[in-house]
Structures are given as C-alpha cells and as structure tokens.
C-alpha cells in the first residue's frame, strides 16, 4: 500500500458502523499506526468499535484543534516521508468538511503526498438528497453569527441568494441554540420560502422534513441538543 493521507469518516451519532461505513474503511484502518484526530478519547473509542482487535496502545495520535500550531501541524505528516500512512479522524462525519482537517490536507497537497478520501456519511449531502431542493447549485455556510442582528442579516442574505441565484443554502448551529435559530428563521424568512430541517441523520431518531416557513410556525420540533442541519430554498 502506498503511503497516503487517509481521510477516515466516522458515524454521525451512535449508529452501527456497518450501516454507514464500508468494510474497506476497516481494512485500511488496520494498516495505519498514525492518526491525526480532533479528540484522542473519542478517536480511540471509534477505532475500538471499528475492530475490537485493534491494539490501541500501539497507535500514535496527534491532536488537531484550534490550539495546534502550524509548525506542529506540518510535523504530523512526517510519517509519510518514512513511507508510513497517516489517518485523519473527525469528530463526526467526513474529515475536512466543516472540519479543521482541511488544514492538514492542504499541507499534504502542497507536499505532493497522496490524499485518499474514504466513503462515509456527510450530513450536508444526506440532507440535500432528502430535501427536494436544488442539488445542482448549493452552498454550505457553516455557522451563522451568534448575535441576533448579525444572524438575522445573514438569514436574509442567504434567502436572497436562494431567489437571485436559484441556489440551495445550508447551515448549521450549535445544538443547544437550534430552537432559537428555528424561531429566527420563522420570523425572518418569507412565508413561502421552504425550510428543510434534518436532525439525527442516520441515527434512530432521524427526521428530515421540508415545509414552507409559514407551516413551521408553532409546529417546529424540539431540536435542543440534537445534531441538525438547516436548508433554505424557494
């Protein structure tokens, strides 16, 4: 196997690996000793669930978060120069998508190391597939501003893009602020604009519903502390 940077997806919640992750991923994981991760504890749990036979204590973990310096980041790829593959594990879904893993991938590309994205669940694509919205042109906008004025302005800007560019707009929120965001969407958007709310994707409580904004008023689900993604379209 050529030494490569493998981008290893994880489940979006407490879901059986076999439902959303190919067997090929497990085979590749078993060949890797070096892992770049957001959180070592959860990465160890994921790997052990992938295959109980994995000798966790023999693996080497490099932590990647907002405190990681650029110098340390570049050093995380040193095993590749020695012919050893490196894996990147996100906290949820696919590495480098709304995730700090993109920084390490950029370094690998500059250094001309092979980068191999493995197949796994992405809330962005899964929600778009099930929304009934435009899948030819769409934009993921990450988190909206926290302050009320900034958030309302961002919502109006994204809604305008829906109509002016015929483009689906996707965004997320910290789970404990989901309900507040839904209230803001109902107050701010045009009544006819369609809003899709997708929560607990691939998990037992999965719900994906598309309704005009006016139909969500007084009928929005309780999304407190639930992972969710929101989509707007005309």
BELZI-V191749 format. One line per field, one symbol per residue. phi: phi as a letter, one per 30 degrees, with the letter a starting at -180 (. if undefined). A space follows every 10 residues. Layout:
phi: ???
This chain:
phi: .ddbccccdb ddadcdeddb bddeeddded ccccbcbdbd dddddddddd aedddeddcc cbdcadcdde ddedddceed dcicdbccbd daiceichad eddddddddd diddcbdcda dbddddddec dicdcdbabc cicdeddedd dddddddddd deddchbdcc abbeedcedd deeddddcdd edddbccbbh eicdcebbbc bdeddddibd ddceicdbbb bcad
